[in-house]
Amino acid sequence: MEDLVCARLAPSGVSGVWVKSPPRFIPALFGDSRKMAAAPLYCVCRQPYDVSRFMIECDICKDWFHGSCVQVEEHHAVDIDVYHCPNCDVVQGPSLMKKRNNWHRHDYTEPDDGSKPVQAGTPVFIKELQSRTFASGEEILMRMKGEVVTPRYLERQGFHYPIVVTEMEGLGLKLPPPTFSVKDVEQYVGGNKVIDVIDVARQADSKMKLSEFIKYFTNPIRPKVLNLISLEFSDTKMSELVEVPDVAQKMSWVENYWPDDSFFPKPFVQKYCLMGVKDSYTDFHIDFGGTSVWYHVLWGEKIFYLIKPTSANLALYEAWSSSPNQSEVFFGDKVDKCYKCVVPQGTTLLVPTGWIHAVLTSQDCMAFGGNFLHNLNIGMQLRCYEMERRLKTPDLFKFPYFEAICWYVAKNLLETLKELREDNCPPPTYLVEGVKALISALRTWLKREVTEPTSEVPDHIRPNHLIKELTKEIRYLEEEPVSGSKPVKSQGSGCGVAPGSNGCPATRSTLERLCQARRARRAARRLREQQRQAPKVPSNLDILERHTREVLRRLEVGPLEEDAAFCAKVHGKLNKVSTASAAAAESLDDNHLRLMLVNGRIIRDMRRPGSSPVKTEGERSPVGLSPSMSCVDVKSERTHGSQEQHSAVDKPTLLRGLERVKTELREEVSGHSSVSDVESDSDSSTEVQSQDLTSHI
């Protein structure tokens, strides 16, 4: 009987499809809209083919069924030899399962003639692995307290060997308590979330719902070993329970350099939950993009097999990864030394860039971890990425938008180099070497875009100009000592750092200042966006400003064009005269002032014979003046003045008078008016006398 074949459609990124070779209905999926409309219906639910759902074919009626409709999980389908759908099951009996012939091959139906080697992940392999002897991890591990593991420490000492932290104080890592269970994970993440699980004995992945995996994990009887290592939960409620270590947060490229307005979606690789049952195994690998990794075992235990990323070991790893018999060769046997490191409950492990490692779960375990790119090992990160390209690693298993973030980093590092040059302090060696490697990679990617349709160059970045500017900064650093230009402080003495250190205080403070400035700019940008979206309510000063501008504009056209309707609209907001001011005006019949204005309103006019103070509206209240009366009086006064006065009213004089009115009105709105409603009558009289505008009218 033909074996079932898993045809994974990676672009959909959702699920695999179990089909008999050759697949009979795949062409309908990629046909035009008319063929799609005519696509046949499948399963007991009579629905058209859906690429996102696992399906299996009945060997009797040849119809296709969704696994969820017929209670067949994807990882179980590989164990079925002859499948009978629910309809055929009644006549033909239950499905026939494959017969196990060996315990050391991924295909356990192969005859065991003793000639085929053991493959990774099988029960025989796990047993042999546990009996092997390895170099002690204590030879390479750096055991440190959490408070010591800081970005500054790693910048000075380098991050080249794994770090083990057992005293968590000061590390900045926040996690749930050790009583946190897999059922709690289901509650916070959601049981319907589709996840990738690894069938360890076959070293193959399949998809299932989280609720199904939790049901499997809590069942004491487990017919096979399943491992979950790719549950990223940054977008779930569980994210609130976990805070990554400070060193990973502060050094992360994504956190420091990824802009909020990026066209590309932000990569989320900082928070993973790993749940594995006893004897789960992940074969040797380098984390995507050469990222560094932090792991913390909440409960249970994991064993790491670590190999240093020397040039020779990396070359051996690439050859091993591309070999057809990769699963039959234990990579630890091909290198000089493979170190064994046991990570018990409550321990945190940080693995540097490029380290080749395999992981065995020696007992049921829950762990948390995350990946991050940083400035300390840029060259190694780029080398690992190029290796992934040569090995044709699927996008699903690569760092999301790795090239895009490198462009963002290059733009920011250019600013950093300029800042350091202005501060007359040399950049640390790791940064100079990293920028050189980055320039080379960016040039290669730019040339590659000619033949490849996809591009990860951000829209607002000028790639050729950026590469040119970075090259100039590196050339400046290399040529400056020879050219005899302004001296650069030495790292040994001028900067006050002991010889052999990896940077000066100015360098570190500048880098920290730049990171803080970038975070401040992002916060300010978000605040501006919020303010821009919020509805703006005009203040009294805004209204007054518009009113004054309108008055001045009308005066430029002609001061006699102002009509009563306009005056009523303008003064509707500001047509109040204080009680004290009105009373003061009434008591000043013998005042020598010919014209008195309070807060921009005429309250006494003795310039013509027989004129009298302006009355309030209907004589009802001294508090406010009638807008219509005020406008009529002002207009008639202007007309009379233009005909009978000895000197005509000139425009600059009116403008100066209006400016004073504007100032008084602004003071009233701001609460600092020179004529207060609570002043005494005598104070009001004195204030009124100080506002003699006769010379301006």
C-alpha positions as CSV (number, residue, x, y, z in Angstrom):
1,M,0.0,0.0,0.0
2,E,1.3,3.5,-0.9
3,D,2.5,5.5,2.1
4,L,0.7,8.8,2.9
5,V,2.7,11.8,1.8
6,C,2.6,15.2,3.5
7,A,2.5,18.0,0.9
8,R,3.1,21.2,2.9
9,L,2.0,24.4,1.2
10,A,4.3,26.8,3.0
11,P,2.9,30.1,1.5
12,S,-0.4,29.5,3.2
13,G,1.5,29.1,6.5
14,V,-1.5,27.4,8.1
15,S,-1.6,23.6,7.7
16,G,-0.3,20.6,5.9
17,V,-2.4,18.3,3.7
18,W,-2.2,14.5,3.7
19,V,-2.7,13.3,0.1
20,K,-2.0,10.2,-1.9
21,S,0.7,10.6,-4.5
22,P,0.0,12.1,-7.0
23,P,-2.5,14.6,-5.5
24,R,-5.6,14.6,-7.6
25,F,-7.3,17.8,-6.6
26,I,-4.5,20.3,-6.1
27,P,-4.8,21.7,-9.7
28,A,-8.3,22.9,-8.9
29,L,-6.8,25.0,-6.1
30,F,-4.6,26.9,-8.5
31,G,-7.1,27.2,-11.4
32,D,-8.9,30.4,-12.4
33,S,-12.0,31.7,-10.6
34,R,-14.4,29.7,-12.9
35,K,-12.6,26.4,-12.1
36,M,-12.6,27.3,-8.4
37,A,-16.3,27.9,-8.5
38,A,-16.8,24.5,-10.1
39,A,-14.5,22.7,-7.5
40,P,-16.1,19.6,-6.1
41,L,-17.3,19.3,-2.6
42,Y,-15.7,17.0,0.0
43,C,-16.1,15.4,3.4
44,V,-19.3,14.7,5.3
45,C,-19.7,18.5,5.6
46,R,-19.8,18.9,1.8
47,Q,-17.5,21.8,1.7
48,P,-15.0,22.8,-1.0
49,Y,-11.3,22.2,-0.5
50,D,-9.7,24.5,2.1
51,V,-5.9,24.7,2.1
52,S,-5.9,25.7,5.8
53,R,-7.4,22.4,6.9
54,F,-5.9,18.9,7.1
55,M,-7.7,16.3,4.9
56,I,-7.4,12.6,4.4
57,E,-8.6,10.3,1.6
58,C,-10.7,7.2,2.0
59,D,-9.1,4.2,0.4
60,I,-12.5,2.7,-0.4
61,C,-14.7,5.5,-1.8
62,K,-11.8,7.8,-2.7
63,D,-13.6,10.8,-1.1
64,W,-11.7,13.4,1.0
65,F,-12.5,14.3,4.6
66,H,-11.4,16.9,7.0
67,G,-9.5,15.4,9.9
68,S,-11.6,17.4,12.4
69,C,-14.8,16.0,10.8
70,V,-13.8,12.4,11.1
71,Q,-11.8,12.6,14.4
72,V,-8.4,11.9,12.8
73,E,-5.6,14.1,13.9
74,E,-2.8,15.0,11.5
75,H,0.0,13.3,13.5
76,H,-2.1,10.1,13.7
77,A,-2.7,9.9,10.0
78,V,0.9,8.7,9.3
79,D,0.1,5.6,11.4
80,I,-2.9,4.6,9.2
81,D,-2.2,2.1,6.5
82,V,-5.7,1.8,4.9
83,Y,-8.2,4.5,5.9
84,H,-11.9,3.8,6.0
85,C,-14.2,6.9,6.2
86,P,-17.3,6.7,8.5
87,N,-19.5,5.6,5.6
88,C,-17.2,2.8,4.4
89,D,-16.3,1.8,8.0
90,V,-19.8,0.3,8.4
91,V,-19.2,-2.1,5.5
92,Q,-15.4,-2.6,5.4
93,G,-14.7,-2.4,9.1
94,P,-12.3,0.0,10.9
95,S,-9.1,1.4,9.3
96,L,-6.0,-0.7,9.2
97,M,-3.0,0.6,11.0
98,K,0.7,0.2,10.0
99,K,2.7,-2.6,11.6
100,R,5.8,-1.6,13.5
101,N,8.9,-3.4,12.4
102,N,11.7,-1.4,14.1
103,W,12.4,1.2,16.8
104,H,15.4,3.0,15.3
105,R,14.1,4.3,12.0
106,H,11.8,7.3,11.2
107,D,9.7,4.9,9.1
108,Y,9.1,2.2,11.6
109,T,7.5,-0.1,8.9
110,E,11.0,-0.8,7.4
111,P,12.2,-4.3,7.9
112,D,14.8,-4.5,10.6
113,D,17.7,-6.3,8.9
114,G,20.3,-4.7,11.1
115,S,21.9,-2.9,8.1
116,K,20.4,0.6,8.5
117,P,21.7,3.1,11.1
118,V,19.8,4.7,13.9
119,Q,18.1,7.9,13.1
120,A,17.8,10.9,15.4
121,G,14.8,11.1,17.7
122,T,13.8,7.4,17.7
123,P,13.5,5.5,21.0
124,V,16.8,3.7,20.3
125,F,18.6,7.0,19.6
126,I,17.3,8.5,22.8
127,K,18.5,5.6,24.8
128,E,22.0,5.7,23.2
129,L,22.2,9.4,23.7
130,Q,21.6,9.1,27.4
131,S,24.4,6.6,27.8
132,R,27.0,8.7,25.9
133,T,29.7,10.7,27.6
134,F,30.5,14.3,26.7
135,A,32.8,17.0,27.8
136,S,31.6,18.9,30.8
137,G,29.7,22.1,30.2
138,E,31.6,23.6,33.1
139,E,34.6,24.1,30.7
140,I,32.7,26.7,28.7
141,L,29.8,27.9,30.9
142,M,30.1,31.2,32.7
143,R,28.1,31.1,36.0
144,M,27.0,34.5,37.0
145,K,24.6,36.3,39.2
146,G,21.6,38.0,37.5
147,E,22.6,41.5,38.6
148,V,26.0,41.1,36.8
149,V,24.5,40.1,33.4
150,T,24.1,43.6,31.9
151,P,24.6,45.1,28.4
152,R,27.6,47.1,29.8
153,Y,29.2,44.0,31.1
154,L,28.8,42.1,27.8
155,E,30.0,45.1,25.8
156,R,33.2,45.2,27.8
157,Q,33.8,41.4,28.2
158,G,32.1,40.2,25.0
159,F,29.3,37.6,24.6
160,H,31.1,34.5,23.3
161,Y,30.3,31.8,25.8
162,P,27.0,30.5,27.3
163,I,26.0,32.1,30.6
164,V,24.2,30.3,33.4
165,V,22.2,32.2,36.0
166,T,20.9,30.6,39.1
167,E,20.5,33.7,41.3
168,M,17.8,35.6,39.4
169,E,17.9,38.8,41.4
170,G,18.7,41.7,39.1
171,L,18.3,39.8,35.9
172,G,14.9,41.5,35.2
173,L,13.2,38.3,34.3
174,K,9.6,38.0,35.3
175,L,7.8,34.6,35.0
176,P,4.7,32.8,36.4
177,P,5.2,30.7,39.6
178,P,6.5,27.1,39.3
179,T,2.9,26.0,39.9
180,F,1.9,27.3,36.5
181,S,0.6,24.3,34.5
182,V,0.0,23.5,30.9
183,K,-3.7,23.9,31.5
184,D,-3.0,27.5,32.6
185,V,-1.3,28.0,29.3
186,E,-4.4,26.9,27.5
187,Q,-6.5,29.3,29.6
188,Y,-4.3,32.3,28.8
189,V,-3.5,31.5,25.1
190,G,-6.8,29.9,24.0
191,G,-7.4,26.3,23.2
192,N,-8.4,27.0,19.5
193,K,-4.9,28.4,18.7
194,V,-3.3,26.2,16.0
195,I,0.2,25.2,16.8
196,D,3.1,23.3,15.3
197,V,4.2,20.2,17.2
198,I,7.1,17.9,16.4
199,D,6.7,14.1,16.2
200,V,10.0,13.4,17.8
201,A,10.4,9.7,16.6
202,R,9.9,10.9,13.0
203,Q,11.5,14.4,13.4
204,A,8.6,15.8,11.5
205,D,6.2,18.5,12.3
206,S,2.4,18.7,12.1
207,K,-0.4,21.0,13.2
208,M,-3.0,20.6,15.9
209,K,-5.0,22.8,18.2
210,L,-3.5,23.8,21.5
211,S,-6.4,22.1,23.4
212,E,-5.6,18.8,21.7
213,F,-1.9,19.1,22.7
214,I,-2.8,19.9,26.3
215,K,-5.2,16.9,26.4
216,Y,-2.3,14.7,25.1
217,F,0.2,16.2,27.6
218,T,-2.0,15.5,30.6
219,N,-2.8,12.0,29.5
220,P,-0.6,9.4,31.4
221,I,-0.7,7.1,28.3
222,R,1.2,8.7,25.4
223,P,1.4,6.5,22.3
224,K,4.1,8.9,20.8
225,V,6.4,11.7,21.9
226,L,5.2,15.2,20.9
227,N,7.2,18.3,21.5
228,L,6.0,21.9,21.4
229,I,8.8,24.5,20.9
230,S,7.3,27.3,18.7
231,L,4.5,28.8,20.7
232,E,5.1,32.6,20.5
233,F,2.6,34.3,22.8
234,S,3.4,38.0,22.6
235,D,-0.1,38.6,21.2
236,T,-1.9,36.7,24.0
237,K,-2.9,37.4,27.6
238,M,0.0,35.3,28.8
239,S,2.4,38.0,27.6
240,E,1.5,40.0,30.7
241,L,2.9,37.3,32.9
242,V,6.4,37.3,31.3
243,E,9.0,40.0,31.0
244,V,12.2,39.1,29.2
245,P,15.6,39.7,30.9
246,D,16.8,43.3,30.8
247,V,19.9,42.3,28.9
248,A,17.8,40.9,26.0
249,Q,15.4,43.8,26.1
250,K,18.0,46.5,26.0
251,M,20.3,44.9,23.4
252,S,17.5,43.7,21.1
253,W,17.6,45.2,17.6
254,V,13.8,44.9,17.3
255,E,13.3,46.9,20.5
256,N,15.9,49.5,19.8
257,Y,15.8,50.0,16.0
258,W,12.5,48.8,14.6
259,P,10.4,51.9,13.8
260,D,6.8,52.2,14.7
261,D,5.8,53.3,11.2
262,S,7.5,50.4,9.4
263,F,5.8,49.0,6.4
264,F,6.8,45.5,7.5
265,P,5.1,43.9,10.5
266,K,7.2,43.9,13.6
267,P,8.9,40.6,14.3
268,F,7.7,38.9,17.5
269,V,10.4,36.3,18.6
270,Q,11.0,37.4,22.2
271,K,8.5,35.3,24.1
272,Y,8.2,31.5,23.5
273,C,6.6,28.8,25.7
274,L,8.2,25.4,25.3
275,M,6.3,22.3,26.6
276,G,7.9,18.9,26.0
277,V,7.2,15.5,27.4
278,K,10.0,13.2,28.6
279,D,12.4,12.0,25.8
280,S,11.6,15.0,23.5
281,Y,14.6,15.8,21.4
282,T,15.5,18.6,19.0
283,D,18.5,17.8,16.7
284,F,21.5,20.1,16.3
285,H,20.7,23.5,14.9
286,I,21.6,27.2,15.0
287,D,18.8,29.5,16.0
288,F,17.4,31.6,13.0
289,G,19.4,34.5,11.9
290,G,22.2,33.7,14.3
291,T,20.0,35.1,17.1
292,S,21.1,34.8,20.7
293,V,18.7,32.9,23.0
294,W,17.6,33.0,26.6
295,Y,16.0,29.9,28.2
296,H,14.5,29.5,31.7
297,V,13.2,26.2,32.9
298,L,10.1,26.8,35.0
299,W,9.8,23.2,36.0
300,G,11.3,19.9,34.8
301,E,14.8,19.7,33.2
302,K,16.5,20.1,29.9
303,I,19.9,19.0,28.7
304,F,21.8,21.1,26.1
305,Y,24.6,19.7,23.8
306,L,26.7,22.7,22.9
307,I,29.2,23.1,20.1
308,K,31.4,26.2,19.7
309,P,30.8,28.1,16.4
310,T,34.4,28.1,15.1
311,S,34.9,28.4,11.3
312,A,35.7,24.7,11.0
313,N,32.6,23.7,13.0
314,L,30.4,26.0,11.0
315,A,31.7,24.5,7.8
316,L,31.1,21.0,9.1
317,Y,27.6,22.0,10.2
318,E,26.6,23.3,6.8
319,A,27.9,20.2,5.1
320,W,26.1,18.0,7.6
321,S,22.8,19.9,7.2
322,S,22.8,19.6,3.5
323,S,23.7,15.9,3.4
324,P,21.0,13.3,2.5
325,N,21.8,11.1,5.6
326,Q,21.7,13.9,8.1
327,S,19.4,12.1,10.5
328,E,21.7,9.1,10.5
329,V,24.8,11.0,11.7
330,F,25.1,12.4,15.2
331,F,26.7,15.8,14.5
332,G,28.4,15.8,17.9
333,D,30.7,13.0,16.7
334,K,32.0,15.2,13.8
335,V,33.5,17.9,15.9
336,D,36.4,18.0,18.4
337,K,34.2,18.7,21.4
338,C,30.6,18.6,22.2
339,Y,29.7,19.9,25.7
340,K,26.9,18.6,27.8
341,C,25.0,21.2,30.0
342,V,22.2,20.2,32.3
343,V,19.7,23.0,33.0
344,P,17.5,22.2,36.0
345,Q,14.4,23.9,37.3
346,G,14.7,27.6,38.1
347,T,17.9,28.1,36.0
348,T,18.3,30.5,33.1
349,L,20.7,29.9,30.2
350,L,21.8,32.5,27.7
351,V,23.3,31.0,24.4
352,P,25.4,33.4,22.3
353,T,25.2,33.9,18.5
354,G,25.9,31.0,16.3
355,W,26.3,28.2,18.9
356,I,25.3,24.9,17.5
357,H,23.2,23.0,20.0
358,A,20.8,20.1,20.4
359,V,18.3,19.7,23.3
360,L,17.0,16.7,25.2
361,T,14.0,16.9,27.6
362,S,15.0,14.4,30.3
363,Q,11.6,14.8,32.1
364,D,8.3,16.6,31.5
365,C,9.2,20.2,31.2
366,M,7.9,23.7,30.7
367,A,10.3,26.4,29.8
368,F,10.2,30.0,28.5
369,G,12.6,31.6,26.1
370,G,13.2,34.1,23.4
371,N,15.5,35.2,20.6
372,F,17.2,38.5,20.0
373,L,19.7,40.1,17.5
374,H,22.2,42.6,18.8
375,N,25.3,44.7,18.0
376,L,28.0,42.5,19.7
377,N,28.2,39.7,17.0
378,I,26.9,41.3,13.8
379,G,29.3,39.4,11.6
380,M,28.3,36.0,13.0
381,Q,24.6,36.8,12.7
382,L,25.1,37.7,9.0
383,R,27.1,34.6,8.4
384,C,24.4,32.4,9.9
385,Y,21.7,34.1,7.8
386,E,23.7,33.6,4.6
387,M,24.1,29.9,5.5
388,E,20.3,29.6,5.9
389,R,19.9,31.0,2.4
390,R,22.4,28.5,0.9
391,L,20.6,25.7,2.8
392,K,17.3,27.0,1.3
393,T,15.7,27.1,4.8
394,P,11.9,27.8,4.5
395,D,10.8,31.3,5.4
396,L,8.7,29.8,8.2
397,F,12.0,28.9,10.0
398,K,13.9,32.1,9.4
399,F,14.0,35.4,11.3
400,P,11.1,37.5,10.1
401,Y,12.3,40.3,7.8
402,F,15.9,39.9,8.7
403,E,17.2,42.0,5.9
404,A,14.7,44.8,6.7
405,I,15.9,45.1,10.2
406,C,19.5,45.2,9.1
407,W,18.7,48.3,7.0
408,Y,17.2,49.9,10.0
409,V,20.2,49.0,12.1
410,A,22.6,50.4,9.5
411,K,20.7,53.7,9.5
412,N,20.9,54.0,13.3
413,L,24.5,52.9,13.5
414,L,25.5,55.6,11.0
415,E,24.1,58.2,13.5
416,T,26.0,56.4,16.3
417,L,29.3,56.6,14.4
418,K,28.8,60.3,13.7
419,E,27.9,61.0,17.3
420,L,31.0,59.2,18.5
421,R,33.2,61.1,16.0
422,E,31.8,64.4,17.2
423,D,32.5,63.4,20.8
424,N,36.1,62.6,19.8
425,C,35.8,59.0,21.1
426,P,36.5,55.9,19.0
427,P,33.7,53.3,18.7
428,P,34.3,49.9,20.3
429,T,36.0,47.3,18.1
430,Y,33.0,45.0,18.0
431,L,30.9,47.9,16.5
432,V,33.5,48.8,13.8
433,E,33.9,45.2,12.7
434,G,30.1,44.7,12.8
435,V,29.5,47.8,10.6
436,K,32.1,46.5,8.1
437,A,30.3,43.1,7.9
438,L,27.0,44.9,7.6
439,I,28.2,47.1,4.7
440,S,29.4,44.0,2.8
441,A,26.0,42.3,3.3
442,L,24.0,45.3,2.3
443,R,25.9,45.6,-1.0
444,T,25.3,41.9,-1.7
445,W,21.6,42.2,-1.0
446,L,21.3,45.3,-3.2
447,K,22.9,43.5,-6.1
448,R,20.7,40.5,-5.5
449,E,17.5,42.6,-5.9
450,V,18.1,42.9,-9.6
451,T,17.3,39.2,-10.1
452,E,15.0,38.6,-7.1
453,P,11.4,40.1,-7.1
454,T,11.1,40.6,-3.4
455,S,12.8,43.4,-1.6
456,E,13.1,44.2,2.1
457,V,14.6,47.7,1.7
458,P,12.4,50.1,3.7
459,D,10.8,52.8,1.6
460,H,12.2,55.8,3.4
461,I,15.9,54.5,3.2
462,R,18.2,55.4,0.3
463,P,20.2,52.3,0.2
464,N,23.1,53.4,-2.0
465,H,23.5,56.7,0.0
466,L,23.4,54.8,3.3
467,I,26.1,52.4,2.2
468,K,28.2,55.3,1.0
469,E,27.9,57.2,4.2
470,L,28.7,54.2,6.3
471,T,31.8,53.5,4.2
472,K,32.9,57.1,4.7
473,E,32.7,56.8,8.4
474,I,34.7,53.6,8.4
475,R,37.3,55.2,6.1
476,Y,37.5,58.2,8.4
477,L,38.3,55.9,11.4
478,E,41.0,54.0,9.4
479,E,42.7,57.1,7.9
480,E,42.5,59.6,10.8
481,P,45.7,58.5,12.6
482,V,47.7,58.7,9.4
483,S,46.3,62.0,8.1
484,G,47.4,63.8,11.2
485,S,43.9,65.3,11.8
486,K,42.5,66.0,15.3
487,P,43.7,63.3,17.7
488,V,41.4,60.5,19.0
489,K,41.4,59.5,22.6
490,S,43.0,56.2,23.2
491,Q,41.0,53.5,24.9
492,G,43.9,52.8,27.2
493,S,44.5,56.1,28.9
494,G,42.7,59.0,27.4
495,C,39.3,57.6,28.1
496,G,40.2,56.4,31.6
497,V,39.7,52.7,30.8
498,A,42.2,50.0,31.5
499,P,44.1,48.6,28.5
500,G,42.4,45.7,26.8
501,S,38.9,47.0,27.5
502,N,36.4,47.0,24.7
503,G,35.3,50.7,24.8
504,C,35.5,54.0,26.6
505,P,33.0,55.5,29.0
506,A,32.1,58.2,26.4
507,T,31.3,55.4,24.0
508,R,29.0,53.6,26.4
509,S,27.3,56.7,27.5
510,T,26.8,57.9,23.9
511,L,25.3,54.5,22.9
512,E,23.0,54.6,25.9
513,R,22.1,58.2,25.2
514,L,21.3,57.4,21.6
515,C,19.1,54.5,22.6
516,Q,17.2,56.7,25.1
517,A,16.8,59.5,22.5
518,R,15.4,57.0,20.0
519,R,12.9,55.7,22.6
520,A,12.0,59.4,23.4
521,R,11.4,60.2,19.8
522,R,9.1,57.2,19.4
523,A,7.2,58.2,22.5
524,A,6.9,61.8,21.2
525,R,5.7,60.5,17.8
526,R,3.0,58.4,19.4
527,L,1.9,61.4,21.5
528,R,1.7,63.6,18.5
529,E,-0.4,61.0,16.7
530,Q,-2.8,60.9,19.7
531,Q,-3.0,64.6,19.8
532,R,-3.6,64.8,16.1
533,Q,-6.5,62.3,16.3
534,A,-8.1,64.0,19.3
535,P,-10.7,66.7,18.5
536,K,-9.3,70.2,19.1
537,V,-11.6,72.6,21.2
538,P,-10.8,76.2,20.4
539,S,-9.9,78.3,23.5
540,N,-11.1,81.8,24.2
541,L,-7.7,83.1,23.1
542,D,-8.1,81.3,19.8
543,I,-11.5,82.9,19.4
544,L,-10.1,86.3,20.3
545,E,-7.2,85.9,17.9
546,R,-9.5,85.1,15.0
547,H,-11.7,88.0,15.9
548,T,-8.8,90.5,16.0
549,R,-7.4,89.2,12.7
550,E,-10.8,89.6,11.1
551,V,-11.1,93.2,12.4
552,L,-7.7,94.1,11.0
553,R,-8.5,92.5,7.7
554,R,-11.7,94.6,7.4
555,L,-9.8,97.7,8.4
556,E,-7.4,97.1,5.5
557,V,-10.4,97.0,3.1
558,G,-12.1,100.0,4.7
559,P,-13.0,100.8,8.3
560,L,-16.5,102.0,7.3
561,E,-17.5,98.7,5.8
562,E,-18.2,97.1,9.1
563,D,-22.0,96.5,9.5
564,A,-24.1,95.8,12.5
565,A,-24.5,92.0,11.7
566,F,-20.8,91.5,11.9
567,C,-20.5,93.4,15.1
568,A,-23.3,91.4,16.7
569,K,-21.5,88.1,15.7
570,V,-18.0,89.3,16.9
571,H,-19.2,90.8,20.2
572,G,-21.6,88.0,21.1
573,K,-18.8,86.2,22.8
574,L,-17.2,89.2,24.5
575,N,-20.0,91.7,25.1
576,K,-19.8,91.8,28.8
577,V,-18.9,94.9,30.8
578,S,-18.2,94.6,34.5
579,T,-20.7,96.0,37.0
580,A,-17.9,98.1,38.6
581,S,-16.9,99.6,35.3
582,A,-20.4,100.6,34.4
583,A,-20.9,102.2,37.8
584,A,-17.7,104.1,37.4
585,A,-18.8,105.4,34.1
586,E,-22.1,106.7,35.5
587,S,-20.3,108.6,38.3
588,L,-17.9,110.4,36.0
589,D,-20.2,113.1,34.5
590,D,-17.7,115.8,35.2
591,N,-14.8,113.8,33.8
592,H,-12.7,115.7,31.3
593,L,-12.2,112.6,29.2
594,R,-14.0,112.8,25.9
595,L,-14.0,109.1,25.1
596,M,-13.8,106.1,27.5
597,L,-13.4,102.4,26.5
598,V,-13.5,99.5,28.9
599,N,-12.4,96.1,27.6
600,G,-12.9,97.3,24.1
601,R,-16.3,98.8,24.5
602,I,-17.3,102.6,24.4
603,I,-18.9,103.4,27.7
604,R,-18.7,107.2,27.5
605,D,-18.5,109.5,24.5
606,M,-18.4,113.3,25.0
607,R,-16.8,114.2,21.7
608,R,-20.0,115.7,20.2
609,P,-22.4,118.2,21.9
610,G,-25.3,116.5,23.5
611,S,-23.8,113.1,23.4
612,S,-24.3,110.9,26.4
613,P,-22.8,107.7,27.8
614,V,-23.8,104.6,25.9
615,K,-26.7,102.9,27.6
616,T,-27.1,99.3,28.4
617,E,-29.5,97.2,26.6
618,G,-33.1,98.5,27.3
619,E,-31.7,100.1,30.4
620,R,-32.3,96.8,32.1
621,S,-28.9,95.9,33.4
622,P,-25.5,97.8,33.7
623,V,-23.7,94.5,33.2
624,G,-23.7,94.3,29.4
625,L,-24.2,96.7,26.4
626,S,-26.4,96.0,23.5
627,P,-24.4,94.7,20.6
628,S,-26.6,96.4,18.1
629,M,-26.5,99.8,19.9
630,S,-22.8,99.6,20.3
631,C,-22.3,98.9,16.6
632,V,-24.6,101.7,15.5
633,D,-22.9,104.2,17.8
634,V,-19.5,103.2,16.7
635,K,-20.4,103.5,13.0
636,S,-22.2,106.8,13.4
637,E,-19.3,108.2,15.4
638,R,-16.8,107.1,12.7
639,T,-19.0,108.9,10.0
640,H,-19.4,112.1,12.0
641,G,-15.7,112.1,12.9
642,S,-14.6,111.8,9.3
643,Q,-16.7,114.9,8.3
644,E,-16.4,117.3,11.3
645,Q,-13.1,116.6,13.1
646,H,-10.1,118.9,12.3
647,S,-7.9,115.9,11.6
648,A,-9.1,112.8,9.7
649,V,-8.8,109.4,11.2
650,D,-5.7,107.7,9.9
651,K,-5.3,104.0,9.5
652,P,-2.1,103.4,11.5
653,T,-3.7,105.2,14.5
654,L,-6.7,102.9,14.3
655,L,-4.5,99.9,14.1
656,R,-2.6,100.9,17.2
657,G,-5.8,101.5,19.1
658,L,-7.1,98.1,18.1
659,E,-3.9,96.5,19.2
660,R,-4.4,98.0,22.7
661,V,-8.0,96.7,22.7
662,K,-6.7,93.3,21.7
663,T,-4.2,93.4,24.6
664,E,-6.9,94.3,27.1
665,L,-9.3,91.6,25.8
666,R,-6.5,89.0,26.0
667,E,-5.8,90.0,29.6
668,E,-9.5,89.7,30.5
669,V,-9.7,86.2,29.0
670,S,-6.5,85.1,30.8
671,G,-7.8,86.3,34.1
672,H,-5.4,89.3,34.4
673,S,-7.6,92.1,33.2
674,S,-6.7,95.6,34.5
675,V,-10.3,96.3,35.3
676,S,-11.6,93.6,37.6
677,D,-15.2,92.9,38.5
678,V,-14.3,92.9,42.1
679,E,-12.5,96.2,42.3
680,S,-13.9,99.1,44.2
681,D,-15.6,102.1,42.5
682,S,-12.6,104.3,43.2
683,D,-10.2,101.7,41.8
684,S,-12.4,101.5,38.7
685,S,-12.4,105.2,38.2
686,T,-8.7,105.4,38.4
687,E,-8.3,102.6,35.9
688,V,-10.8,104.1,33.5
689,Q,-8.9,107.4,33.6
690,S,-5.7,105.6,32.6
691,Q,-7.2,104.4,29.4
692,D,-7.4,107.7,27.5
693,L,-7.5,106.8,23.9
694,T,-8.6,110.2,22.6
695,S,-5.3,110.8,20.8
696,H,-5.9,107.6,18.9
697,I,-9.4,108.3,17.6
